[in-house]
Amino acid sequence: MRKHGLTIDDLLAADVVTADGRLLRVDAETHPDLFWAIRGGGGNFGVATGFQFRLHELDRIVGGMLFLPATPDVIASFIAEAEAAPEELSTIANVMPAPPMPFVPAEHHGRLVIMAILCHAGGGEAGERALAPFRALATPIVDMVKPMPYPEIYPPEDDSYHPTALTRTMFVDAIDRDVAETILDHLEASDASVRVAQLRVMGGAMARVPAEATAFAHRPSRIMVNVAAFYEGPEDRTVREAWVLEFAAALQQGDTGAYVNFLGDEGEARIRDAYPGPTWDRLAAIKARYDPTNLFRLNQNISPAIEAPGQ
């Protein structure tokens, strides 16, 4: 969410098939309203058949997985270090029971840990310096952080693995020691086979782009939190859903937004949380222009705006 990786801010142009069958090349000068909408508006406006991105040459990065013990102090300090880090560093902290992976010492299996993924886009000595404070938070349980080619940060996909999970996404302003204790208390209270609070510090380059520049309107938000639990069967789903909702409510602070890519089937109110105020109104007006019958509706749907009589 900070600097590395291709983002909607690197999108220069796209080829879009609209609801009436037109193939449009859209960019900042041609169909700029549609170009604005597809950068964060999901699949509401057409089928994208091609993208042109602004690429950034990147030879090697410093990154990988770092497992740390999950205590209130380590969690709060991890977030503080992530906020203070140079914007070339992106972090994802998964607070969860340690999975029984072969590289995780057996005595830690099932115990709460911070399973962090870190990536410093600058690499080299600058990358090592930026990552040193995280290694110093506690004795690492697993340290797989190293120089590597950028694609290596992404593990191979396993198409045979299809877990069922319930999630809740939100933005918060701070993760201090009290919030960290709340996270640990809720994770300890559940016996779901997999349960997690994922913490992503935002900011950096993406936060310097004006919120109204694209349909992603949450650029000032500070930290994204995703709460999730796996479930097995309808009865288990009910139990896990209650836990997820209670956990999310306990973490809620002043920011009521939501990130659309992590929304489940949660209703229109939650979609409006992803597209607050003027963003929703503008998206609905563009939807009416390019998809007035709401053909593209099997998504986090934005219905076409309905003009008042006489307009």
C-alpha positions as CSV (number, residue, x, y, z in Angstrom):
1,M,0.0,0.0,0.0
2,R,3.0,2.3,0.0
3,K,5.5,2.2,-2.8
4,H,6.2,-1.2,-4.4
5,G,4.0,-3.0,-6.9
6,L,1.8,-1.7,-9.7
7,T,-1.2,0.3,-8.6
8,I,-4.1,2.2,-10.1
9,D,-1.8,5.3,-9.9
10,D,0.5,3.6,-12.4
11,L,-2.3,2.9,-14.9
12,L,-1.9,5.0,-18.0
13,A,-4.7,3.6,-20.2
14,A,-7.1,0.7,-20.5
15,D,-9.2,-1.1,-23.2
16,V,-12.7,-1.5,-21.9
17,V,-15.7,-3.2,-23.5
18,T,-18.8,-1.4,-22.4
19,A,-22.4,-2.7,-21.8
20,D,-23.4,-1.7,-25.4
21,G,-20.5,-3.6,-26.9
22,R,-18.2,-0.7,-27.7
23,L,-14.4,-1.2,-27.3
24,L,-13.1,2.0,-25.8
25,R,-9.5,3.1,-25.2
26,V,-9.7,5.2,-22.0
27,D,-7.1,7.4,-20.4
28,A,-6.8,10.8,-18.8
29,E,-7.7,12.6,-22.1
30,T,-10.1,10.1,-23.8
31,H,-13.3,9.1,-21.8
32,P,-11.7,10.5,-18.6
33,D,-14.8,9.9,-16.6
34,L,-14.7,6.2,-17.3
35,F,-10.9,6.1,-16.7
36,W,-11.5,7.7,-13.3
37,A,-14.2,5.2,-12.5
38,I,-12.3,2.0,-13.4
39,R,-9.5,3.0,-11.1
40,G,-11.1,1.7,-7.9
41,G,-14.7,1.2,-9.1
42,G,-14.5,-2.6,-9.6
43,G,-16.2,-4.4,-12.4
44,N,-19.1,-2.0,-12.6
45,F,-18.4,-0.3,-15.9
46,G,-17.3,-2.8,-18.4
47,V,-14.8,-5.6,-19.2
48,A,-11.2,-4.6,-19.2
49,T,-9.3,-6.4,-22.0
50,G,-6.0,-4.6,-21.7
51,F,-4.0,-2.3,-19.5
52,Q,-1.1,0.0,-20.1
53,F,1.0,0.6,-17.0
54,R,3.8,2.9,-16.1
55,L,6.6,0.5,-15.2
56,H,9.3,1.0,-12.6
57,E,12.6,-0.7,-13.1
58,L,13.4,-2.8,-10.1
59,D,16.3,-5.2,-10.0
60,R,16.3,-6.7,-6.6
61,I,14.4,-6.0,-3.3
62,V,15.0,-6.9,0.3
63,G,12.0,-8.7,1.7
64,G,10.3,-11.9,2.7
65,M,8.6,-13.4,5.8
66,L,9.5,-12.5,9.4
67,F,7.8,-14.3,12.3
68,L,7.9,-12.6,15.6
69,P,6.2,-13.5,18.9
70,A,2.8,-11.8,19.3
71,T,2.7,-9.7,22.4
72,P,1.0,-6.3,22.9
73,D,4.3,-4.5,23.0
74,V,5.7,-6.2,19.9
75,I,2.5,-5.6,17.9
76,A,2.2,-1.9,18.8
77,S,5.9,-1.4,18.2
78,F,5.7,-3.2,14.8
79,I,3.0,-0.7,13.7
80,A,5.0,2.2,15.0
81,E,8.1,1.1,13.1
82,A,6.0,0.6,9.9
83,E,4.6,4.1,10.2
84,A,8.1,5.6,10.7
85,A,9.7,3.5,7.9
86,P,10.8,5.0,4.6
87,E,8.0,4.8,2.0
88,E,10.1,2.3,0.0
89,L,9.1,-0.3,2.7
90,S,5.7,-2.0,2.6
91,T,4.6,-4.2,5.4
92,I,1.8,-6.7,6.1
93,A,1.5,-8.0,9.7
94,N,-0.7,-11.1,10.2
95,V,-1.4,-11.7,13.8
96,M,-2.5,-15.3,13.9
97,P,-1.7,-18.8,15.3
98,A,1.6,-20.0,13.7
99,P,0.8,-22.5,10.9
100,P,2.5,-25.9,11.0
101,M,4.8,-25.1,8.2
102,P,8.1,-27.1,8.0
103,F,10.2,-24.0,8.5
104,V,8.3,-23.0,11.7
105,P,9.8,-24.6,14.9
106,A,7.2,-27.2,16.2
107,E,7.0,-25.5,19.6
108,H,5.5,-22.5,18.0
109,H,2.8,-24.3,16.0
110,G,-0.6,-22.9,17.0
111,R,0.8,-20.2,19.2
112,L,0.0,-16.6,18.3
113,V,2.7,-14.9,16.2
114,I,3.1,-11.9,13.9
115,M,3.6,-13.5,10.5
116,A,4.9,-10.4,8.7
117,I,5.6,-9.9,5.0
118,L,8.0,-7.1,4.2
119,C,9.3,-5.6,1.0
120,H,11.8,-2.8,0.6
121,A,11.8,-1.6,-3.0
122,G,15.2,0.1,-2.8
123,G,17.0,-3.1,-1.8
124,G,20.7,-3.1,-0.9
125,E,22.1,-1.5,2.2
126,A,19.1,0.9,2.4
127,G,16.8,-2.1,2.6
128,E,18.8,-3.8,5.3
129,R,18.8,-0.6,7.4
130,A,15.0,-0.2,7.0
131,L,14.3,-3.7,8.1
132,A,16.7,-3.8,11.0
133,P,14.2,-2.2,13.5
134,F,11.7,-4.9,12.8
135,R,14.3,-7.7,13.5
136,A,15.2,-5.9,16.7
137,L,11.6,-5.9,18.2
138,A,12.1,-9.4,19.5
139,T,14.1,-12.5,18.7
140,P,12.7,-13.7,15.4
141,I,11.0,-17.1,15.3
142,V,11.6,-17.3,11.6
143,D,13.6,-14.9,9.5
144,M,13.4,-15.4,5.8
145,V,14.1,-11.8,4.8
146,K,16.8,-11.5,2.2
147,P,17.7,-9.9,-1.1
148,M,15.8,-11.4,-3.9
149,P,14.2,-10.6,-7.3
150,Y,10.9,-8.8,-6.9
151,P,8.7,-11.7,-8.2
152,E,10.1,-14.0,-5.6
153,I,8.1,-12.1,-2.9
154,Y,5.0,-13.8,-4.2
155,P,4.6,-17.5,-3.5
156,P,3.3,-19.9,-6.1
157,E,-0.5,-20.2,-6.2
158,D,-2.1,-23.4,-5.1
159,D,-5.2,-23.9,-7.1
160,S,-6.2,-27.0,-5.1
161,Y,-6.7,-25.0,-1.9
162,H,-10.2,-23.4,-1.6
163,P,-10.9,-22.5,2.1
164,T,-14.1,-20.9,3.2
165,A,-13.7,-17.8,5.2
166,L,-15.6,-14.9,6.7
167,T,-13.9,-11.5,6.7
168,R,-14.5,-7.9,7.8
169,T,-12.4,-5.0,6.5
170,M,-12.0,-1.6,8.0
171,F,-9.6,1.3,8.5
172,V,-8.3,2.5,11.9
173,D,-6.3,5.4,13.0
174,A,-3.9,3.7,15.5
175,I,-2.8,0.3,16.8
176,D,-1.4,1.1,20.3
177,R,-0.8,-1.4,23.2
178,D,-4.5,-1.4,24.3
179,V,-5.7,-2.2,20.7
180,A,-3.0,-4.9,20.5
181,E,-4.3,-6.5,23.7
182,T,-7.8,-6.4,22.2
183,I,-6.5,-8.2,19.1
184,L,-4.8,-10.9,21.1
185,D,-7.8,-11.4,23.5
186,H,-10.1,-12.0,20.6
187,L,-7.8,-14.3,18.8
188,E,-7.2,-16.3,22.0
189,A,-11.0,-16.6,22.5
190,S,-11.6,-18.4,19.2
191,D,-10.8,-22.0,18.2
192,A,-11.2,-21.5,14.5
193,S,-8.6,-23.5,12.6
194,V,-7.4,-20.3,11.0
195,R,-8.1,-16.9,12.4
196,V,-6.2,-13.7,11.8
197,A,-6.1,-9.9,12.2
198,Q,-4.2,-8.5,9.3
199,L,-2.7,-5.0,9.8
200,R,-1.5,-2.9,6.8
201,V,0.1,0.5,7.4
202,M,-0.8,2.8,4.6
203,G,0.6,6.2,3.7
204,G,3.6,7.0,1.6
205,A,3.4,7.7,-2.1
206,M,-0.3,6.7,-2.5
207,A,-1.3,9.1,0.3
208,R,0.1,12.0,-1.6
209,V,-2.4,11.5,-4.5
210,P,-5.6,13.5,-3.9
211,A,-8.5,11.4,-2.6
212,E,-10.7,12.6,-5.5
213,A,-8.2,11.6,-8.2
214,T,-9.6,8.0,-8.5
215,A,-12.5,6.0,-7.2
216,F,-10.3,4.8,-4.3
217,A,-11.2,7.5,-1.8
218,H,-9.5,6.3,1.3
219,R,-6.0,7.7,0.7
220,P,-5.9,9.6,4.1
221,S,-6.7,6.5,6.0
222,R,-3.8,5.3,8.2
223,I,-4.1,1.6,8.8
224,M,-6.1,-1.1,7.1
225,V,-7.4,-4.0,9.3
226,N,-8.8,-7.2,7.9
227,V,-10.3,-9.7,10.4
228,A,-11.0,-13.3,9.2
229,A,-11.8,-16.8,10.3
230,F,-12.1,-20.0,8.4
231,Y,-15.3,-22.1,8.8
232,E,-16.6,-25.6,8.0
233,G,-20.3,-26.0,7.3
234,P,-23.4,-23.9,8.0
235,E,-23.4,-24.3,11.8
236,D,-19.7,-23.4,12.1
237,R,-20.2,-20.4,9.8
238,T,-22.8,-18.9,12.3
239,V,-20.3,-19.2,15.1
240,R,-17.4,-17.7,13.1
241,E,-19.5,-14.9,11.7
242,A,-20.5,-13.8,15.2
243,W,-16.9,-13.8,16.3
244,V,-15.7,-11.8,13.2
245,L,-18.4,-9.2,13.7
246,E,-17.7,-8.8,17.4
247,F,-14.0,-8.6,16.8
248,A,-14.4,-6.0,14.1
249,A,-16.7,-3.9,16.4
250,A,-14.2,-4.0,19.2
251,L,-11.5,-2.6,16.8
252,Q,-13.7,0.1,15.2
253,Q,-12.4,3.6,15.6
254,G,-13.3,6.9,13.9
255,D,-12.7,5.8,10.3
256,T,-15.9,4.2,8.9
257,G,-14.5,3.4,5.4
258,A,-14.0,0.0,3.8
259,Y,-11.7,-1.3,1.1
260,V,-13.9,-2.7,-1.7
261,N,-11.5,-5.6,-2.7
262,F,-11.9,-7.2,0.7
263,L,-15.7,-6.8,1.1
264,G,-17.8,-9.9,1.1
265,D,-21.6,-10.1,0.5
266,E,-22.3,-7.4,3.1
267,G,-25.0,-5.2,1.5
268,E,-25.2,-1.8,-0.1
269,A,-24.4,0.1,3.1
270,R,-21.0,-1.5,3.2
271,I,-20.4,-0.8,-0.5
272,R,-21.2,2.9,0.2
273,D,-18.6,2.7,3.0
274,A,-16.1,1.9,0.3
275,Y,-17.3,4.8,-1.9
276,P,-18.2,7.6,0.5
277,G,-20.3,10.7,-0.3
278,P,-19.3,12.4,-3.6
279,T,-17.4,9.3,-4.8
280,W,-20.6,7.2,-4.8
281,D,-22.6,10.0,-6.5
282,R,-20.0,10.4,-9.2
283,L,-19.7,6.6,-9.8
284,A,-23.5,6.2,-10.0
285,A,-23.7,9.0,-12.6
286,I,-20.9,7.4,-14.7
287,K,-22.7,4.0,-14.3
288,A,-25.8,5.6,-15.8
289,R,-23.8,6.8,-18.7
290,Y,-22.0,3.6,-19.6
291,D,-24.3,0.9,-18.2
292,P,-27.8,2.3,-17.7
293,T,-29.4,-1.2,-17.4
294,N,-26.9,-2.4,-14.8
295,L,-25.7,-5.3,-16.9
296,F,-22.5,-5.4,-14.8
297,R,-24.2,-6.2,-11.5
298,L,-22.6,-9.4,-10.2
299,N,-20.1,-7.4,-8.2
300,Q,-20.0,-4.9,-5.3
301,N,-22.7,-3.2,-7.3
302,I,-23.1,0.5,-8.0
303,S,-26.6,1.1,-9.4
304,P,-27.0,3.7,-12.2
305,A,-28.1,7.1,-10.9
306,I,-31.7,8.0,-11.7
307,E,-32.2,11.5,-12.8
308,A,-35.0,13.5,-11.3
309,P,-37.9,14.4,-13.7
310,G,-37.2,17.3,-15.9
311,Q,-33.4,16.9,-15.7
